[in-house]
Amino acid sequence: MTQHALLMVHRASHSVERLAQLIREKGFEPTVLASRPTGKAGAVDSFEAACHKLDLRYCLTGSGEITLADTFNTLQALPGDYKFALSVWDGHRMVMTQVNERLGASDVSP
């Protein structure tokens, strides 16, 4: 069975491609949860094109933030054998920690 990772991306960041590739190199299949970009024309289209290019499953939140509810909704909507959540944006740190706790993944408390 494929092992998944939830990749949390701030405002549909352009870094999604590189981060997804790094996760795949480690043997996990990334599922991307991105907060919706605000005030950037074409950002959603660019994000979706990047996800399609890499054949990534993804969800966009309805706002510029990712909440705990968003993460659980994504895990339910795009099921898989999730092993951990990862975000490189400090603003997602608390949510990432809570998701990792729920998944049983090792994490350092913030």
C-alpha positions as CSV (number, residue, x, y, z in Angstrom):
1,M,0.0,0.0,0.0
2,T,1.2,3.5,-0.8
3,Q,2.3,5.6,2.1
4,H,1.1,9.2,2.0
5,A,2.2,12.5,3.4
6,L,0.1,15.5,3.9
7,L,2.0,18.5,2.5
8,M,0.6,21.8,3.9
9,V,1.4,24.7,1.6
10,H,0.9,28.4,2.5
11,R,-1.2,30.3,-0.1
12,A,-0.6,27.8,-2.9
13,S,3.2,28.5,-2.8
14,H,5.2,27.9,-5.9
15,S,7.5,25.6,-3.8
16,V,4.9,22.8,-4.1
17,E,6.7,21.2,-7.0
18,R,10.1,20.9,-5.3
19,L,8.6,19.9,-1.9
20,A,6.5,17.2,-3.6
21,Q,9.5,15.8,-5.4
22,L,11.5,15.7,-2.2
23,I,8.7,13.8,-0.4
24,R,8.5,11.3,-3.3
25,E,12.3,10.8,-3.2
26,K,11.8,9.7,0.4
27,G,9.2,7.1,-0.7
28,F,6.0,8.8,0.2
29,E,3.2,10.0,-2.0
30,P,2.3,13.7,-1.2
31,T,-1.2,15.0,-1.0
32,V,-1.2,18.7,-1.0
33,L,-3.4,21.0,1.1
34,A,-3.0,24.6,0.3
35,S,-4.5,27.8,1.7
36,R,-6.0,29.9,-1.0
37,P,-3.8,32.7,-2.3
38,T,-5.2,36.2,-1.9
39,G,-4.6,39.1,-4.2
40,K,-2.4,37.2,-6.7
41,A,-3.9,37.0,-10.1
42,G,-3.4,33.6,-11.7
43,A,-1.9,32.0,-8.5
44,V,-4.7,29.4,-8.2
45,D,-4.3,28.4,-11.9
46,S,-0.5,28.1,-11.5
47,F,-0.9,26.0,-8.4
48,E,-3.4,23.7,-10.0
49,A,-1.2,23.4,-13.2
50,A,1.8,22.4,-11.0
51,C,-0.3,19.8,-9.2
52,H,-1.6,18.4,-12.5
53,K,1.9,18.3,-14.0
54,L,3.1,16.1,-11.1
55,D,-0.2,14.1,-10.9
56,L,-0.7,15.3,-7.3
57,R,-3.9,15.0,-5.3
58,Y,-4.7,18.4,-3.8
59,C,-7.3,20.5,-1.9
60,L,-7.5,24.3,-1.6
61,T,-9.0,25.9,1.5
62,G,-11.6,28.6,1.2
63,S,-9.4,31.1,2.8
64,G,-5.8,32.2,3.2
65,E,-5.3,29.9,6.2
66,I,-5.2,26.2,6.9
67,T,-7.2,25.1,9.9
68,L,-7.3,21.8,11.8
69,A,-10.7,21.2,10.3
70,D,-9.3,21.7,6.8
71,T,-6.7,19.0,7.4
72,F,-9.2,16.5,8.6
73,N,-11.6,17.2,5.8
74,T,-8.7,16.7,3.3
75,L,-7.7,13.4,4.9
76,Q,-11.3,12.2,4.7
77,A,-11.9,13.5,1.1
78,L,-8.6,12.1,-0.2
79,P,-8.1,8.9,1.9
80,G,-4.8,7.1,2.1
81,D,-2.3,5.6,4.5
82,Y,-1.0,8.9,5.9
83,K,2.2,8.7,7.9
84,F,2.9,12.4,8.6
85,A,2.0,16.0,7.8
86,L,4.7,18.5,6.7
87,S,4.7,22.2,6.4
88,V,7.7,24.6,5.9
89,W,5.7,27.7,7.0
90,D,5.8,28.5,10.7
91,G,2.2,29.7,10.7
92,H,1.1,26.1,10.1
93,R,3.3,24.6,12.9
94,M,0.6,24.1,15.5
95,V,-1.8,22.6,13.1
96,M,0.9,20.3,11.7
97,T,1.8,19.2,15.2
98,Q,-1.9,18.3,15.9
99,V,-2.3,16.4,12.7
100,N,0.9,14.5,13.3
101,E,-0.3,13.6,16.8
102,R,-3.5,12.3,15.4
103,L,-1.6,10.3,12.7
104,G,0.8,8.9,15.4
105,A,3.8,10.5,13.7
106,S,6.7,11.6,15.7
107,D,6.9,15.4,16.1
108,V,8.7,17.8,18.3
109,S,6.3,20.0,20.3
110,P,6.6,23.7,19.3
